[in-house]
Amino acid sequence: MPEARSLPFRRSSHCSMGSCVEVALGSADGIVVRDAKNISGPALKFTVAEWQAFIAGVKGGEFDV
C-alpha cells in the first residue's frame, strides 16, 4: 500500500469544525483512514471487505447511540 501521506484523501462536505476523518483508496485492496486534524499522524488501513462491513453497519444503525 502506498505511503498514506501521498494518497488523495477526501473528507465529507459536512466537515466544518475540524473533528473529521479523511478517507483514501490505498490500493485496489485497501482503504486508508486518518484524523483530519493530524494528517501526519498514524493512519488506519482496512481491507475492502472490512470497509464494506463498516459502511453497512453505519447504514444499518449499528453504531447509533
Backbone torsions as a table, in degrees:
resi	resn	phi	psi	omega
1	MET	NA	137.2	-179.3
2	PRO	-61.9	158.6	175.7
3	GLU	-59.0	134.6	-173.8
4	ALA	-57.7	-36.1	-176.5
5	ARG	-65.6	-23.6	-177.2
6	SER	-91.1	-0.7	-177.2
7	LEU	-83.8	152.0	176.8
8	PRO	-83.2	89.4	-178.8
9	PHE	-76.0	150.2	175.7
10	ARG	-128.5	152.4	173.7
11	ARG	-133.7	161.3	-177.8
12	SER	-63.0	146.3	174.5
13	SER	-70.3	-12.6	177.3
14	HIS	-83.9	-4.4	-179.2
15	CYS	-81.8	109.4	-179.9
16	SER	-130.2	-19.1	-176.7
17	MET	-98.3	-1.7	177.7
18	GLY	90.7	-12.1	178.9
19	SER	-88.6	68.9	-173.4
20	CYS	-133.2	166.0	170.9
21	VAL	-113.4	158.3	175.8
22	GLU	-118.4	146.6	-175.6
23	VAL	-127.1	141.1	177.0
24	ALA	-141.7	151.0	172.3
25	LEU	-82.3	112.3	-176.6
26	GLY	-77.7	-35.4	177.1
27	SER	-170.1	-172.5	-179.8
28	ALA	-65.4	-18.3	-176.8
29	ASP	-119.6	21.1	-178.9
30	GLY	-161.0	152.4	177.9
31	ILE	-119.3	139.4	-179.6
32	VAL	-118.4	134.7	-178.6
33	VAL	-126.5	136.6	178.1
34	ARG	-140.1	164.2	177.2
35	ASP	-79.4	124.6	-177.8
36	ALA	-65.1	-23.4	179.5
37	LYS	-84.1	-13.1	-177.5
38	ASN	-137.5	66.8	-173.2
39	ILE	-67.6	-17.7	176.6
40	SER	-94.1	-0.2	178.8
41	GLY	-79.0	-171.2	-178.2
42	PRO	-67.4	152.5	177.1
43	ALA	-119.4	146.1	176.6
44	LEU	-96.0	137.6	-179.0
45	LYS	-116.9	133.3	-178.8
46	PHE	-129.1	148.1	172.7
47	THR	-73.8	164.9	178.1
48	VAL	-60.5	-41.1	179.7
49	ALA	-63.0	-41.5	177.5
50	GLU	-63.5	-43.2	-179.2
51	TRP	-65.3	-42.0	178.6
52	GLN	-63.2	-38.8	177.4
53	ALA	-64.9	-39.9	177.7
54	PHE	-63.2	-48.3	-179.8
55	ILE	-61.0	-41.7	178.1
56	ALA	-62.5	-39.4	177.5
57	GLY	-64.8	-40.9	177.2
58	VAL	-62.6	-48.6	-179.2
59	LYS	-65.3	-30.7	-178.3
60	GLY	-86.8	1.4	177.7
61	GLY	80.6	12.6	-177.7
62	GLU	-60.6	-27.4	-175.5
63	PHE	-107.6	7.6	179.1
64	ASP	-63.1	139.6	-179.0
65	VAL	-94.7	NA	NA
